[in-house]
Amino acid sequence: MSNALAALHEIAPPPDAPRRKDWTGIERALGTGLPADYKELVRVYGGSNWDDYLYVLEPGCPNAHYDLLTRAERQAEDLEDLWVHEERPAELEAGDGARVVPWAVTDNGECL
C-alpha cells in the first residue's frame, strides 16, 4: 500500500469489503495498462464520491456515468474531436498505444 493510500485510510476509513476486479480484462478492453495506485484505490474504496465533488471512476460501476470503461470511450471520442482543432500532445503520437484514460471526474465537469 502506498504512503498516500495509508494516509487516506487515517482520515477516511475504507468500506469493509474490498472490490475485486478483472484488471487483465479491463486493461485489455482499454487497450492500455492502468497504474497500480489507481487499482489499489479502486480495490479499497471502489467507485467513490469524495466531498460531493470528486468522483473516482470504477470499471463495472452500476452507474454508467461513473463507469471507467464507458467514460474512457466517451473521453476518447471527445479528444478526437478536440484534436481536429488543437495539436495532439507529442506523448500520444508515439504509436505505442499511449492514450488518455480518465480516472475521476468532478461535479464541475472536469475530467482527471
Disulfide bonds with the S-S distance in Angstrom:
none
